Amino acid sequence: MPKNVEKDRFYYHEDFLGSPDGRAVRILSEYFGPLRR
């Protein structure tokens, strides 16, 4: 995938991640992050 398309993804945007809409992404990352270790 081209780099410019990757940077348009919402999980790169701190404003989105800090918003109520980004809550599901934060919760999933807290769950799946430790499983990768």
C-alpha positions as CSV (number, residue, x, y, z in Angstrom):
1,M,0.0,0.0,0.0
2,P,1.4,3.4,-0.8
3,K,2.7,5.5,2.1
4,N,0.3,8.4,1.5
5,V,-2.7,6.1,1.8
6,E,-1.4,4.6,5.0
7,K,-1.1,8.1,6.6
8,D,-4.8,8.8,5.8
9,R,-5.9,6.0,8.1
10,F,-7.8,7.3,11.2
11,Y,-5.7,5.3,13.6
12,Y,-2.8,7.6,12.8
13,H,-4.8,10.7,13.9
14,E,-4.4,11.6,17.5
15,D,-7.6,13.7,17.4
16,F,-9.6,10.7,16.3
17,L,-7.9,8.3,18.9
18,G,-8.6,10.8,21.7
19,S,-12.3,11.2,20.7
20,P,-15.3,9.3,21.8
21,D,-15.4,7.6,18.4
22,G,-11.9,6.3,18.8
23,R,-12.7,4.6,22.1
24,A,-13.3,1.2,20.5
25,V,-9.9,1.4,18.9
26,R,-8.3,2.2,22.3
27,I,-10.1,-0.6,24.0
28,L,-9.2,-3.2,21.4
29,S,-5.5,-2.1,21.5
30,E,-5.5,-2.5,25.3
31,Y,-6.8,-6.0,24.8
32,F,-4.8,-7.2,21.8
33,G,-1.5,-5.4,22.6
34,P,-0.5,-7.6,25.5
35,L,-1.4,-10.7,23.5
36,R,1.3,-9.9,20.9
37,R,4.0,-9.9,23.5
